């Protein structure tokens, strides 16, 4: 029976090791997004650290089950409890900082416009901070997110109607074109001219520049686009994390029960042996 419990604990540790893979993968995916589009490069590290920690702890628990090392098993259960608590905190934090803000539909356009006032909280404050924003803009330029927007059909640039039917991502919409309410006339994806005067009172209308190194990088809409992109990325990863967390908690509860069963058997064995010895009939010698 004890051997079966040890096998179960070993199997559960192997399961937690496998569960660390999607968490680590989510952190690596966020890291690639940070290098290419989202451009906020410190947010992926908590997930990477959690994923690596689960891997290491699972290996310790696996070794403890194989060699019946009580210390390693206690270490595994304690560390897994801490990791689960940290993962819960990270999921709550991710949803809290990406709770507000979304794109505004534009009439007769497939894409949305983004406004900075829709966002609030810690993440917004971090993005708009000048030191961070300079790095984010440099990252967006290096990723060539705007220059990649260009499309041609049979060598002919797409028309405004074709451009209007495209579903732009938040950074393309917020950073690579002027806000729709400004009334600029379309020339190509990243070149717009004033037509009939500016419409509306959006300050971003005066910040737009056809210089490909400037575009709308100084616009609040660009900062809102970065926040919108971060929200989409974090929400995708959070869904995976929630599923993994549920499975992880179930595995942890089963592992606790199996470990408790092992301790009970260990405690019962000496008593059982003593009873067997005591119950043996004594021999009378003549």
C-alpha positions as CSV (number, residue, x, y, z in Angstrom):
1,X,0.0,0.0,0.0
2,X,2.8,2.4,0.8
3,X,4.5,1.6,-2.5
4,X,1.3,2.5,-4.3
5,X,1.1,5.8,-2.4
6,X,4.7,6.6,-3.3
7,X,4.0,5.7,-7.0
8,X,1.0,8.1,-6.8
9,X,3.0,10.9,-5.3
10,X,5.7,10.4,-7.9
11,X,3.1,10.5,-10.7
12,X,1.6,13.7,-9.3
13,X,5.0,15.3,-9.1
14,X,5.5,14.4,-12.8
15,X,2.1,16.0,-13.5
16,X,3.2,19.2,-11.8
17,X,6.4,19.2,-13.8
18,X,4.3,19.0,-17.0
19,X,2.0,21.8,-15.7
20,X,5.1,24.1,-15.4
21,X,5.6,23.9,-19.1
22,X,2.6,26.0,-20.2
23,X,3.3,28.6,-17.5
24,X,7.0,28.8,-18.6
25,X,5.8,28.9,-22.2
26,X,3.4,31.8,-21.4
27,X,6.3,33.7,-19.9
28,X,8.5,33.1,-22.9
29,X,5.6,34.1,-25.2
30,X,5.2,37.4,-23.3
31,X,8.9,37.9,-23.6
32,X,8.8,37.5,-27.4
33,X,5.8,39.9,-27.4
34,X,7.8,42.4,-25.3
35,X,10.7,42.3,-27.8
36,X,8.4,42.6,-30.9
37,X,5.1,44.4,-30.1
38,X,4.2,45.0,-26.5
39,X,7.6,46.5,-25.7
40,X,7.2,46.4,-21.9
41,X,10.0,44.0,-21.0
42,X,9.7,43.3,-17.2
43,X,6.2,41.8,-17.1
44,X,7.1,38.3,-18.3
45,X,9.6,37.6,-15.6
46,X,7.2,36.6,-12.8
47,X,5.7,33.9,-15.0
48,X,9.1,32.6,-16.0
49,X,10.3,32.5,-12.4
50,X,7.1,30.6,-11.3
51,X,7.4,28.1,-14.2
52,X,11.1,27.3,-13.3
53,X,10.3,27.1,-9.6
54,X,7.5,24.5,-10.3
55,X,9.9,22.5,-12.4
56,X,12.6,22.4,-9.7
57,X,10.2,21.7,-6.8
58,X,8.5,18.9,-8.8
59,X,11.8,17.2,-9.4
60,X,12.6,17.5,-5.7
61,X,9.2,15.9,-4.9
62,X,9.7,13.2,-7.5
63,X,13.1,12.3,-5.9
64,X,11.5,12.4,-2.4
65,X,8.8,9.9,-3.6
66,X,11.2,7.6,-5.3
67,X,13.6,7.5,-2.3
68,X,11.0,7.8,0.4
69,X,12.7,11.0,1.6
70,X,10.4,12.7,4.1
71,X,12.3,15.9,4.1
72,X,12.1,16.3,0.3
73,X,8.3,15.6,0.4
74,X,7.8,18.2,3.1
75,X,9.8,20.6,1.1
76,X,7.8,19.8,-2.0
77,X,4.4,20.4,-0.3
78,X,5.5,23.6,1.4
79,X,7.1,25.0,-1.7
80,X,4.1,24.1,-3.9
81,X,1.8,25.8,-1.4
82,X,3.9,29.0,-1.7
83,X,4.0,28.7,-5.5
84,X,0.2,28.3,-5.8
85,X,-0.3,31.3,-3.6
86,X,2.1,33.4,-5.7
87,X,0.4,32.2,-8.9
88,X,-3.0,33.2,-7.5
89,X,-1.6,36.6,-6.6
90,X,-0.1,37.0,-10.1
91,X,-3.4,36.2,-11.8
92,X,-5.3,38.6,-9.6
93,X,-2.7,41.3,-10.3
94,X,-2.8,40.7,-14.0
95,X,-6.6,41.1,-14.2
96,X,-6.5,44.1,-11.8
97,X,-4.0,46.1,-13.9
98,X,-5.7,45.3,-17.2
99,X,-9.3,45.7,-16.0
100,X,-10.1,49.0,-17.7
101,X,-9.8,50.2,-21.2
102,X,-10.8,48.9,-24.6
103,X,-10.9,50.2,-28.2
104,X,-13.7,52.4,-29.5
105,X,-15.4,51.3,-32.7
106,X,-15.1,53.8,-35.5
107,X,-18.1,54.1,-37.9
108,X,-17.5,52.4,-41.3
109,X,-14.1,51.1,-40.2
110,X,-13.1,47.6,-39.1
111,X,-10.5,48.9,-36.7
112,X,-11.0,50.7,-33.3
113,X,-9.5,53.9,-31.9
114,X,-7.8,54.0,-28.5
115,X,-8.0,56.7,-25.9
116,X,-5.6,57.0,-22.9
117,X,-8.3,58.3,-20.5
118,X,-10.0,54.9,-20.7
119,X,-7.1,53.4,-18.8
120,X,-6.0,53.9,-15.2
121,X,-4.0,52.4,-12.5
122,X,-0.4,51.1,-12.0
123,X,0.2,49.8,-15.6
124,X,-0.9,53.1,-17.1
125,X,1.3,55.1,-14.8
126,X,4.2,52.9,-15.7
127,X,3.6,53.2,-19.5
128,X,3.2,57.0,-19.5
129,X,6.3,57.5,-17.3
130,X,8.7,59.4,-19.6
131,X,11.7,57.1,-18.9
132,X,9.7,54.0,-19.8
133,X,7.9,55.7,-22.8
134,X,11.2,56.6,-24.5
135,X,12.2,52.9,-24.3
136,X,8.8,51.7,-25.5
137,X,8.9,54.1,-28.5
138,X,12.4,52.9,-29.4
139,X,11.2,49.3,-29.2
140,X,8.2,50.1,-31.5
141,X,10.5,51.7,-34.0
142,X,12.9,48.8,-33.9
143,X,10.1,46.3,-34.3
144,X,9.0,48.1,-37.5
145,X,5.4,47.7,-36.5
146,X,4.2,50.6,-38.6
147,X,6.3,49.9,-41.7
148,X,5.0,46.4,-41.8
149,X,1.5,47.7,-42.3
150,X,2.1,48.5,-46.0
151,X,0.2,46.3,-48.4
152,X,0.1,46.2,-52.2
153,X,-2.2,44.3,-54.5
154,X,-0.6,43.5,-57.9
155,X,2.0,46.1,-57.1
156,X,-0.6,48.8,-56.4
157,X,-0.9,50.2,-52.8
158,X,-4.2,49.5,-51.1
159,X,-7.0,52.0,-51.3
160,X,-8.6,53.8,-48.3
161,X,-11.6,51.4,-48.5
162,X,-9.3,48.4,-48.3
163,X,-7.4,50.0,-45.4
164,X,-10.7,50.8,-43.6
165,X,-11.7,47.1,-43.8
166,X,-8.6,45.9,-42.0
167,X,-8.6,44.9,-38.3
168,X,-5.6,46.8,-37.0
169,X,-4.0,45.8,-33.7
170,X,-4.0,48.4,-30.9
171,X,-0.4,49.6,-31.6
172,X,-1.0,49.9,-35.4
173,X,-4.2,51.9,-34.7
174,X,-2.9,54.1,-32.0
175,X,0.7,54.7,-33.1
176,X,0.8,54.3,-36.9
177,X,-2.1,56.5,-38.0
178,X,-3.8,59.7,-36.7
179,X,-7.0,59.4,-34.7
180,X,-10.0,59.0,-37.0
181,X,-11.7,62.1,-35.6
182,X,-8.9,64.4,-36.8
183,X,-10.1,64.3,-40.4
184,X,-6.8,63.5,-42.1
185,X,-6.9,62.4,-45.7
186,X,-5.4,58.9,-46.4
187,X,-2.4,58.7,-48.7
188,X,-1.1,55.3,-47.6
189,X,-1.0,53.4,-44.3
190,X,1.4,55.7,-42.6
191,X,1.1,58.9,-44.6
192,X,-1.9,61.2,-44.0
193,X,-2.5,64.8,-45.0
194,X,-4.8,67.5,-43.6
195,X,-8.0,67.8,-45.5
196,X,-10.7,70.4,-44.8
197,X,-9.1,71.4,-41.4
198,X,-8.9,69.4,-38.2
199,X,-12.0,67.9,-36.7
200,X,-12.6,67.7,-33.0
201,X,-10.5,68.9,-30.1
202,X,-8.2,65.8,-29.6
203,X,-4.7,67.1,-28.9
204,X,-3.3,64.1,-30.8
205,X,-4.4,65.8,-34.0
206,X,-1.5,68.3,-33.7
207,X,1.0,65.6,-32.8
208,X,0.7,63.5,-36.0
209,X,3.7,63.7,-38.3
210,X,4.3,62.0,-41.6
211,X,8.0,61.6,-40.7
212,X,8.3,57.8,-40.3
213,X,10.4,58.2,-37.2
214,X,7.7,60.3,-35.5
215,X,4.2,59.3,-36.8
216,X,1.9,59.4,-33.7
217,X,4.5,58.2,-31.2
218,X,4.0,61.3,-29.2
219,X,0.2,60.8,-29.1
220,X,-1.8,59.7,-26.2
221,X,-3.5,57.2,-28.6
222,X,-0.2,55.5,-29.0
223,X,0.2,55.0,-25.3
224,X,-3.4,53.7,-25.2
225,X,-2.6,51.3,-28.0
226,X,0.4,49.9,-26.0
227,X,-1.9,49.4,-23.0
228,X,-4.5,47.8,-25.2
229,X,-1.9,45.4,-26.7
230,X,-0.7,44.5,-23.2
231,X,-4.2,43.8,-22.0
232,X,-4.8,41.4,-24.9
233,X,-1.5,39.6,-24.2
234,X,-2.0,39.3,-20.5
235,X,-5.6,38.1,-20.8
236,X,-4.6,35.3,-23.2
237,X,-1.9,34.1,-20.8
238,X,-4.1,34.5,-17.7
239,X,-6.7,32.1,-19.2
240,X,-4.0,29.5,-19.5
241,X,-2.7,30.3,-16.0
242,X,-6.2,29.8,-14.5
243,X,-6.6,26.4,-16.1
244,X,-3.2,25.3,-14.9
245,X,-3.9,26.7,-11.4
246,X,-7.1,24.7,-11.1
247,X,-5.3,21.5,-12.1
248,X,-2.3,22.3,-9.9
249,X,-4.6,22.7,-6.8
250,X,-6.3,19.4,-7.5
251,X,-2.9,17.7,-7.9
252,X,-1.6,19.3,-4.7
253,X,-4.7,18.2,-2.6
254,X,-4.2,14.6,-3.9
255,X,-0.5,14.8,-3.1
256,X,-1.2,16.0,0.5
257,X,-3.7,13.1,1.0
258,X,-1.2,10.5,-0.4
259,X,1.6,11.9,1.8
260,X,-0.7,11.8,4.9
261,X,-1.5,8.2,4.1
262,X,2.2,7.4,3.9
263,X,2.8,8.9,7.3
264,X,-0.1,7.0,8.8
265,X,1.3,3.7,7.4
266,X,4.8,4.6,8.8
267,X,3.3,5.2,12.2
268,X,1.2,2.1,12.2
269,X,4.0,-0.3,11.0
270,X,5.9,-0.5,14.4
271,X,2.7,-0.9,16.3
272,X,1.5,-3.6,14.0
273,X,4.8,-5.5,14.2
274,X,4.7,-5.2,18.0
275,X,1.2,-6.6,18.1
276,X,2.2,-9.5,15.9
277,X,5.2,-10.3,18.1
278,X,3.1,-9.9,21.3
279,X,0.3,-12.1,20.0
280,X,2.6,-15.0,19.2
281,X,2.1,-17.9,21.8
282,X,5.0,-18.4,24.1
283,X,6.5,-21.8,24.2
284,X,6.8,-23.7,27.5
285,X,9.9,-25.8,27.9
286,X,10.0,-28.7,30.2
